[in-house]
């Protein structure tokens, strides 16, 4: 009993000594108050030291970005549900800018721009956080774009090649297949050691769910990250989404990896910025819509590049998507992005209505990197093909008037129809390099010209299957050789001739159309 009393005495004596020696430290905090709350923004007073773009904290763990820093108050863009916020609520500075978790832990996950999981698979435990707005790589840190990023789409890989580190705009009217091209490109990166980041900006939840389901079914989520803001989210979330996605992608690039990022779509991003500008009463011109749209998109897309080998040699390829209205490519935002990017893939509603899918208008599409980012095997066959296709499109409009055409003109038109038929491709079914080369060589050797147009799809499928049996050494040369040798060309042409023979009609019987 005596011993227990001693223990108690010693314990209480130690507590007393600790209490007496403790000196509370006072920390200086800047605390403000909400003066008004409206759709997606709040006006705050009482934070004299806050910086531009600084993160501030509201009750209920809601964060905001200090967008307007005025003399008497600040305009804050809210990043979450703000229904519970009221005038007079306390606001605290965080002393940091908006950042996001990065790292391989994000692979296979669906998150929002704040890094919160949306897939129901538990929290994302990232080890590092980086600001969403970061300076783009210096010019001297960049290397030329010289390696192709295969999309698996014949019309793109043959005629509008995309390089690793390039920025290729995808534009067209709504419901013309823009997202499908981007998703097919992601699916084609399977087994190619390319990390893919898909950023959905202000999209319908059902549309995003369909995309995620397609990625899961095709085992593409293993190397992908999906960042989502829905149409009913706060405009601030839609505004920061592409920047957060780019920071996540940049971290993989800095590790020396090749990365593909899809922004779907920047029209919604521009609209969310316009909404914020109007709500915050920013003066029109340099600081707000429409003048600032060029700036917000250029500082986003300039971060996509190919780094020098001394810096790891990683690359970030951007596929921004934008929606045109009534095929108006010369509108303000489309022309902005055309001038920022390294080329564009234009999708035509006319071709879409005709069932030519993907509905790529080759005449209005361009890649400013071009053949420098294309396998030599493509360069050997695609140049003549693009010229023949362009001639066909010019002549096709005259043929519709029912004019009498001479034999050479008819031959060009029939050949062009077969090129168009061979470039058709169902969604979610990317084609390998070897199969594409076989089809393109078959077209350039006029092997499809003696096949009835209604049998082209079957003939092409037979040729694609036959190309899968080509020797692996030959297939690897397609991707590594400096040129397509005559022997390799002859081998593939013979395979194509043999595969297509059952579908051809005798030349004497004439060519069906």
PEUR-V448830 format. One record per backbone hydrogen bond with DSSP energy under -0.5 kcal/mol. CO is the residue of the C=O (numbers start at 1). NH is the residue of the N-H. If there is no record, write none. Layout:
# PEUR-V448830
((CO:NH) (CO:NH))
This chain:
# PEUR-V448830
((1:5) (2:6) (3:7) (4:8) (5:9) (6:10) (7:11) (8:12) (9:13) (10:14) (11:15) (12:16) (13:17) (14:18) (15:19) (16:20) (17:21) (18:22) (22:24) (25:27) (29:31) (30:93) (32:91) (33:45) (34:88) (36:43) (38:40) (38:41) (40:78) (41:38) (42:76) (43:35) (43:36) (44:74) (45:33) (47:50) (51:54) (53:98) (54:66) (55:94) (56:64) (57:92) (58:61) (58:62) (62:58) (63:79) (64:56) (65:67) (65:77) (66:53) (67:69) (68:70) (68:75) (73:70) (74:44) (74:76) (75:67) (75:68) (76:42) (76:78) (77:65) (82:85) (86:89) (89:34) (90:59) (91:32) (92:57) (96:55) (98:132) (100:130) (102:128) (103:106) (104:107) (106:109) (109:111) (109:226) (110:118) (110:119) (111:228) (112:115) (116:112) (123:125) (124:126) (128:102) (130:100) (132:134) (138:141) (139:142) (141:308) (144:146) (147:164) (148:150) (152:154) (152:431) (153:157) (154:158) (155:159) (155:160) (156:160) (162:149) (163:165) (163:166) (166:168) (166:318) (167:169) (167:342) (169:171) (169:345) (170:322) (171:347) (172:324) (173:176) (176:359) (177:181) (178:182) (179:183) (180:184) (181:185) (182:186) (183:187) (184:188) (186:189) (187:190) (189:192) (189:194) (193:258) (195:260) (196:225) (197:199) (197:262) (198:200) (198:227) (199:201) (199:264) (200:202) (200:229) (203:231) (204:208) (205:209) (206:210) (207:211) (208:212) (209:213) (210:214) (211:215) (212:216) (213:217) (214:218) (215:220) (215:221) (216:219) (220:223) (221:224) (223:196) (224:108) (225:198) (225:227) (226:111) (227:200) (229:202) (229:203) (230:233) (234:237) (234:238) (235:239) (236:240) (237:241) (238:242) (240:244) (241:245) (242:246) (243:247) (244:248) (245:249) (246:250) (247:251) (248:252) (249:253) (250:254) (251:255) (252:255) (252:257) (253:256) (257:315) (258:195) (259:317) (260:197) (261:319) (262:199) (262:264) (263:265) (263:321) (264:201) (265:268) (265:269) (266:270) (267:271) (268:272) (269:273) (270:274) (271:275) (272:276) (273:277) (274:278) (275:279) (276:280) (277:282) (278:281) (285:288) (288:292) (290:293) (290:294) (292:296) (293:297) (294:298) (295:299) (297:301) (298:302) (300:303) (301:304) (303:305) (305:316) (306:143) (308:311) (308:313) (309:312) (314:307) (315:259) (317:261) (318:168) (319:263) (320:170) (321:266) (322:172) (324:326) (325:328) (327:329) (328:331) (331:335) (332:336) (333:337) (334:338) (335:339) (336:340) (337:341) (342:368) (342:369) (343:169) (344:346) (344:366) (345:171) (346:348) (346:361) (347:173) (348:352) (349:353) (350:354) (351:356) (352:355) (355:357) (357:425) (358:360) (359:348) (360:362) (361:364) (361:365) (366:344) (369:372) (370:373) (371:374) (375:378) (375:379) (376:380) (377:381) (378:381) (378:382) (379:383) (381:385) (382:386) (383:387) (384:388) (385:389) (386:390) (387:391) (388:392) (389:393) (390:394) (391:395) (392:396) (393:397) (394:398) (395:399) (396:400) (398:401) (398:403) (399:402) (406:410) (407:411) (408:412) (409:413) (410:414) (411:415) (412:416) (413:417) (414:418) (415:419) (416:420) (417:421) (418:422) (419:423) (420:424) (421:424) (426:429) (432:436) (433:437) (434:438) (435:439) (436:440) (437:441) (438:442) (439:443) (440:444) (441:445) (442:447) (442:448) (443:446) (446:449) (448:451) (450:505) (452:455) (453:456) (455:459) (456:460) (457:461) (458:462) (459:463) (460:464) (461:465) (462:466) (463:467) (464:468) (466:469) (467:470) (471:475) (472:476) (473:477) (474:478) (475:479) (476:479) (476:480) (477:481) (478:377) (481:376) (483:485) (485:489) (486:490) (487:491) (488:492) (489:493) (490:494) (491:495) (492:496) (493:497) (494:498) (495:499) (496:500) (497:501) (500:503) (500:504) (501:504) (503:452) (506:509) (507:510) (510:512))
